[in-house]
Structures are given as C-alpha cells and as structure tokens.
Amino acid sequence: MNASISIDNLSKSYDGGKTFALDKLSLRVQPGEVYGFLGANGAGKSTTIRLLLNFIQPTNGSAQIMGLDSVADTVAAKRHIGYLSGDVALWPKVTGNELFAYLSKLQQKNNDEYLKELITRFEAERQKIGVIQALMHQPDVLILDEPTSGLDPLMQEVFYQTIREASARGAAVFVSSHNLAETQRMCDRVGIIKHGKLIREQSVKDDHNLGAMTFRVVFKHAADITKLKAETAVKVLSTEGMTIVAQPTGAIAPALVALGHYDVVTMTTEQLNLEDEFLEYYGDGA
C-alpha cells in the first residue's frame, strides 16, 4: 500500500545551514491512519506542516502527498488536502456560506449533502467553520494543527467522531497537537519531535508499554535514585525531586525486589500514558 504522506530526509534551515528547524525528518502516514505529531513549542511541528503545504520550501529532502511532490506538484497535491490552521483566519466581510461556496469551486468538488451535514453537526461559527472547510470536500489527506482548540467538550466529541469517519473511508490524518490525552485517544500512531529531530515513533493502541503497570515512588535518599537507575529489573521513566516514575522491564516481582533494596517513603501503582512517555523524552526541561 502506498503511503498517503511520505516524508524523506526533510530538512529546513532558516540561516543558511547553521542550525536546522527540521533535521532529516522521515515518516509515513498510511491511508486510513491517524498520526499524532507531538512536540514542545519550537520543536519543528509547524515547520513540518508548512513544508507539507509548500508554504515554505525545504533546504534538503522531500515530501509527497498522494505520490505528488509537495513542491513540484503543489497545486495537484493541494487538491487532495484538507487543512486546518491552528489560528483560523477568516475574511471579516464574508459569510460562512459564501466561504464554503468559494472553496467548493476551488476544490472542484460538489459535496453539498456532506457540507450540510457538517454545518448541522458543528453548529457553524468561527472555529467550527475552520473545521468544516477542512473536511467539506472529503479529502484524501487531512493536516490538522491543534484542531480542537476553541471547541467545547461536546463539539470535541463530534470532532472525534467525524475524524473516525474520515479515517474509515481511507483518509490519512496528520494531527499536530499539545493535547496528549486527546492524541492518545484519537491517534493510531504518534511521533515525538524534539529540536527538529524525530526521536520516537510508536503505536498508541498496540504498544504494550502504554497501559502497562508503573510505579510512582518517593525515596528518602537522593543517592538511591541514582542506584536504582542501574537496576536491570526496573526502567526509570522520569525523575522529579525525590519522586521517580518507573516500569518493570519484565515481570513485576523482580521489579518489586529491586525497589525493596532502597528506603522508600511511599509507592503507588498506576498505568503509563502518553504524557509519561512524552515527558520521558522531554525530561531535560526543553
């Protein structure tokens, strides 16, 4: 199966190659897949989206949408894309219906029934108009930047359902988000980007680390935390002061034995979620 989004060694430097806002990014998003793109501010998420849409051009590497080069075939590629900006800007003197009519002509697609359904679902107003215009032509690829920003919880549920429907009909969805709980709920896979580099990809639904048993442990002595990191039965995921979050590398019993070697003040068990995974990779305070 050919990927709907293909990115190969994509790089962008704004200062002639001294530093890279995006450094040799490679990833694939398959038809029907919802891919979450996570990272702190300045990590390279917005640069990636701008490159995919040919708002800016790469220093090195390439990107393809439905097999079309994002630069050389940009007009044809955009016919396959529905895009929602993180900061929706609308013409102040244009009504929603006028905007939708204009965009329908640009896309050369007439999906009036689906458009009416979306307007009813989302009770169209400013942020919701941004969502509708991205979805209305039922594109092959959706590129969404902080898509639920400004939506109330009820509208967020409507949005999640609509994305599930788009995925079911085969659309590839690329979601840039800071909302980790939302991403874990909505996405099939996530990629974590840091300082312009993709540092981790993983499946959300099938990764057994997510949802596995973890321990939140408060130690009496800081030196014990350092010693624990050398234990093979336990993997330390994050540290904050005298508190660590750790996960067994295998069976639970050897992990408990390892923790029992140290002076523990309190210990609770919980399930690892995407936020813990994210913080593990951003543990340097970036």
N, C-alpha and C positions, 0 to 999 in steps of 0.2 A: 504494500500500500504506500503510495506517495504521500509525503507529509504535506499538510496544508501550509505550514510555516516552516521554512528551512533557513537557519542562520549558520553561516560558516565563517569562523575566524573574524567576526565582525569587530572592527576597532574604530574608535573615534578619538582624535586628539584635537584640542582647540588651540594648541600653542606650538604647532609645528613638530609634534612628536616627542616633546619633552615629558609630558605626562598624558595619560590616556584616561578619559572619562569612561570609556568602554574598551576592554582589552581582550581581544581574541575570543569573543563570545561565540559559542556553537551550541545550538539546541534545535530540537524538532518538536512540532506540535502536530499530532495526527488528526484526521477528520473525526469529529465527534468527541474530541478530548478537551477538557477544561484544564488549562495550565495556569497556575498561580506564580507570579513573578514577585518575589519578596526581597526587600532590602531597605536599609535606612535611607534618609534623605541624602542625596548626593552619591548614592551607590552606583547609579547608572541606569536606573529603570526608565526615566523619562528620555534619556539619550537613546536607549534601545527603541522605544516607541517612535520617536522622531525619525530614526533611521528606517524603521519598517515602513513608515508612511512617506518617506522621501522628503520630509520637511528639512532635513539636513542630509548631507551625503557622507559616506564613510571614508575614513582615512585608508583603511585596508579592509579586506574581506567583502562578503556579500550577503544579501538576504533575498529570499524568494517567497512570494505569496502565490499559492496555487501554481507553482512552477514558473512564475513570471518574475523576472528580476525587478527588485524594488526601485532601481534607478533607471535602467534602460527601458523597462516596460511599465513605468509608473502609472500611466493612465489606465492601461488594461488591468493592472494589478488592483488599482483602487476600485474598479467595478466589482471586485469580489469582497471588499472590506466594509464592515460597519464599524465606525469609530466613535467612541465616547471619550471626550476630553475630561480631565479631572476638574477643569474650571470651564464650565459651559458658558460660551459667549453667544448671545443671540442678538439679531438686529432689533433694536427697540421699537421700530415702527412696523414690523412685520408680524402678522398673526401666526399662530401655530399652524392653522390650516394652509395659509399661504406658503409657509416654510416647507410643509410636507409636500405640497403640490410641486414646488420648485425642485425639491430633492428627488421626487419621483421622476421628473423629466430628466434630471442629470443621470440618474441610475438607469433610465430606460427600462424600468420595470414597473408594472402596474399590479400592486398587491393591495387594492383598495379594501378588500374584506379583512385582511390581516391588519391593515392600518387602523381600521375602525375598531377592531378587537383590542388592539394595543391602547388606543385612546380611551376606551372604556375601562380597561384593566387599570391603567396607571392614572386615571383621573387627571389628564394632562395639565401640567403647569411647568414652570421654568426648568427645574432639574429633570422632571419627568419627560419633558419634550426632548431633552438631550438623550435620554434613554430610548425613547420611541424612534427618533431619527436614526439611531444606530441599528435598530432591529427591523425597521419597517420593510426593507427590501429583502429580508431573509437572506443575508449574505453568507458566503461560504466561510468567511473568517470574521470573527468579532475581536476587536482590540479595544479593551476597556481599561480606563485609567481611573482608579478609585470609584467604581461605578455606583456604589450605594451611598456615597457622600450626599447628605441632604435629604435622603429618603427616610421616612419614619419606619418603625418596625414592621407595620402592616405592609407597606409598599416594598420593603426589603423582601418579605416572603413572596410577594407577587413577582419580584425581580428574579429570585432564586428559581421559582417555578418556570419562568419564561426562559431562563438560561438552560435549565434541564431540557426543555422542549427543543431549543436550538441545537443542543448537543445531540439529542436523539435523532434529529433529522440530518445529522452529519456535519454540522458547523464546528469548526475549530475555534476555541475561545481562549484568548490570551488576556489574563487579568493581572494588572499591576495593583497591588493593594497593601495597605498598612494594617488592615484588619485581619489579624491572624486567625481568630475564631471563625470568621466568615470564610476565609480561604480554606481552612481545614474542612469546613462543611461543604463548600461549593466545588472544590477542585479535585481532579483525579491525580495530578502530579503538581509538585512545586519545585521551583528553582530558587535558590538563595544567592543573591549577588552582593558582593562586598568589594568596595574600592574598584569597581569596574570589572571584576572577575566573577564568573560563575563558580561558586565554591561548593555547591551541593545541589544535587537533584534527588528527589525521592518520590515514590508513590505515597499518596495520602491514605488511600483505602486499604492497600495491601501491605504497607510497611509494618512489620510486627513490632518495631520499636515504638511506634505511636500506639498508645493504649497499653503498653506493657507496664509491669509493676516498677515503680520508682520509689526511692526513699528520700524524704527531706529530713536531714539530720543536723542537729545543733551540737557542736563539740564544745568541750570545756577548754581545750588547749589548741591553739592555732597550729602547733607543730604536728598534731595528729592528722590534720587535713593533708599536710604535705606527705606524711607517711602513707595515708590511705590511697593517694594517687598512684602509688607504686604497687598496690594490690592488684592481682590479676582477676580476682573474682568480682570486682566492682569497677564500674566506669564512672568517674566523676563528670557530670554534665555541666554543672555551673557552681560557682562559689560566690557567696556574698557575706563578708564578715566571717562569723563563726558558723555559718549555715552552708551546707552543700546539698545539691540535688544529685543523686547517684542512681545507677541502674545496674542490676546484676548482669554480668557478661554471659552467664549461663543459668544454672539452677539457682533458686533463691537461697537454699540452705547454706552453701559456701559463702554467699554474699553476707548473710547474717553472721556467720562465724567471723568473717573479716572485720565487720563493723564492731563485733564484740571485743576486739583487741584494744579498743580505744575507749576513752572516758566520754561517753555520750550523755548530753543533758536531756534532750528529747529526740524522738524519732517518730515520724508519721509516714504512712504509705499513701501513694496517690498514683494516678495514671499520667504518663508523659503526654503532653500535647504539642501542637506545632509551635506554640510560644516558647516552650522549653527548648525545643530543637533550634528555633531561631536564635534564642539568647545564647545557646552554646556557641554558635558561630559568631555572634556579636559580643562575646564576653569581654572584649578589650575596651568596652566603653565607646566604640565607634558609633 
